[in-house]
Amino acid sequence: MQLHCANFTLDLSTPKVMGIVNVTPDSFSDGGKFARTDAAIAQAMQLIDEGASVLDIGGESTRPNATPVPEDEELLRVIPVIEALVARQIPVPISIDTYKPGVMRAAIAAGASIVNDVRGLQEPGALEAVAGSDAGVCIMHMQGTPQTMQENPHYEDVVAEVKAFLSQQRDACLAAGISQERIMLDPGFGFGKTRIHNITLAKSLAELLALGCPLLVGLSRKSVLGQMTGHDVDARLHASVAAAVVSAMQGAHLLRVHDVKATVEALKVVAALK
């Protein structure tokens, strides 16, 4: 399994780690820590040293009830970081975590190689922004918006409905000329899902793998882990690593995490034992 993204090809024959760099003041876990450009760049370089295979740069929090960020502000947060990392010729692809087509286009022009869209390319112009490039794309499922998604989310069959959405958006990408080798899928843990929905999805990754695209899993520090352990967000390292390990053993190809070093080491053990 590989993901083609601009000048990079990710070898996903063994699970890899996507390191999170939130250039935001209000993200649920590390909001404010890397809001300055220099702090974000330093964090990105550290995550590469710790073994990240992808850097995911985001300028707008998508936590529940997050305040939307104007496009101009989001651009001011992320583009200088992307440009600085590209200038350093880092050896890993940069992913832009955004749902705004204008930010997608600007980030790709600045050197981003992957678009990671929590709205699954549903915004007008988003599909065209990716199709007009050679970037890879991650399509995520979300019920509602960050402002509404945790207001009593409901499914008749969460696995079937998430799978149907991901299949539909994958097919839309293919029809727009985005090859399957450029497409990755994400079930969207914590995005419009209850504890039971998240657990059900986590146990059913094999059904999503049947769609034939690499699978990204993002459970790092999520509230469902806090519900299981009783720990606040800053004390969920062990739970996050356990979730990454179980996901990798079920076939996940890319793990989106805050704690790169611990996860990379755990996944090396998974790969060796498999």
Helices and strands as residue ranges (DSSP letters): E 2-5, E 8-11, E 16-22, H 37-49, E 54-58, H 71-87, E 94-97, H 101-110, E 114-117, H 126-131, E 136-140, H 158-175, G 180-182, E 183-186, H 195-202, H 205-209, E 216-217, H 223-229, G 233-235, H 237-249, E 254-257, H 260-273
